[in-house]
Amino acid sequence: MHHSLARRFGLQMPFYGWYIATPAAAILYCVVLGFPGGTQSVVGSAIWAHYYGREGLGAIQGPAAMVMIAASALAPLPLAALQSAFDEYQIGLLIFAAVPLLCAALLTAFRQTPTTS
């Protein structure tokens, strides 16, 4: 595809600093982004059903979805405040990157061993 046509119709997609201008690269880009999303959707649903049972799944997924949506809406605010305070995004992004590590450490520290009856 001619590069000016691709630019005109917005067919060049940024991907880690380089642009995708060929159909094969665009297909690869879609697969690379689509596979984890599709996997998360299927595996996530199976995990919810496994841990909470299918009977009460809606009762727990509804409030959980509300919390996730609220967190998604509010998450940019602390990042914006950190950017204003330090005049760069790097510190805020490093703090946000540390949150999953902290959660994993807390889960490991407070993990309960299963008891058999």
N, C-alpha and C positions, 0 to 999 in steps of 0.2 A: 504494500500500500504506500502510496506517495506520502512523504512526511508532512507536507503542508495540508493535505486532505485530512490526515490523522489529527493534526493540531486543530484544524478548523472544526471538526466534529467532536473534539474532546476524546479521541480514541487512544491517546497516549496516557497511560495511567502511571503515576509515580509509584515506584516500588523500591524502597531502600536506596534512594538516590539515583536510580537510573529509570529510564522510561521504556515502556513496553510498546513497541510499534509493529510487531509482527503478529499474525493470527496464532501461530504456535506458542509464542510467549504469552499471549493473552489467555489461551487455554490453560497453560501451565499455571499462570497466576490464579485463575479461577479454581483450579484443582487444589492448589496450595492453600488458598483461603477457604474453600468450601469443605474440604475433608474434615478439618478440625471442628468446624461449626456443625456439620451433620453428625459427626461422632458425638459431640457434646450433647446434642439434642436427644439422641437415642439412648446413650449411656446415662445421661442425667435423669431421664424419665424412669429408666430401670432401677437406678439407685434409690430414687424417691419411693418407688413402689416396694423395693426390697426392705428398706428401713422403716417405713411408716405403714406398710400394708395398703392394699388397694381399697379397703373399705373407707378409711378416713383420709385418703389422699387429698381430696379437694379441701378438706378442713384445714390441712396444714399447708398446702401449696398456695392457697389464696393469700393468707397473711404473709407468707414468705415472699411471694411475688410483689406484694405491696412494699415490703421492706427493701427488696432489691431495686424496685423502680425509684423509690425515694432516695436510696443511696446513690443511684446513677444520676439522679437530678442534682443532688447536693454535693457530689464529689468534686466538681470543678471549683467550688467556692474555696476550700482550703488551699487548693493548688494556686488559685488566683491570688489569695492572700499571701502565700509564700513568695509568689513571683513579685508582688508589690513590695514585700519586705526586703527581699534580697536582690531584686532587679535581675533575676534569672530563673529559669525553670528547673535547672539541674538539681538544686537542693530539694525542691518539692517532689520531683520525680524520684529521687533517691529515697526520700522518706516513704513515698507511696510504694516503691519497690520493696522496702523493708517490711511493710505490713503483712504480706503473705508469709514471709519468713518468721515473723513474730508469732503469727497465728499457728503455724506449723509447730513451732517450739512449744507454745502453750498446750496445743493438743497432745503433743508427745509427753509433756510433763504431767498432764492431768488424765492421761489415758487410764481407763479402768480395765483390768484384766477380766475376761469373761469367767463367770462362775458356773460350775456345773452342779446340777441338783440331782 
